[in-house]
Amino acid sequence: MVELSEQAGVSVVNLSVLKNGRARAIRFSTLTAICDALRCAPGDLLEIDGGES
């Protein structure tokens, strides 16, 4: 995770929050930076939460 943090310019703490599903939101710039570092599309990382509306 440290390598991804360095490549994406996102703190390890923020990556941990995202990884553990504790984030309520993500900035588009953060998502883009992570996708660029991983060479993937946002849809490869995100899933729809089936929670109540």
CORPE-V291457 format. One record per pair of residues at least 12 apart in sequence whose ideal C-beta (glycine too) atoms are under 6 Angstrom apart, sorted by the first residue. I is the first residue (numbers start at 1). J is the second residue. If there is no record, write none. Layout:
i=I j=J
i=I j=J
This chain:
i=1 j=15
i=4 j=37
i=7 j=37
i=8 j=33
i=8 j=34
i=8 j=37
i=9 j=33
i=10 j=30
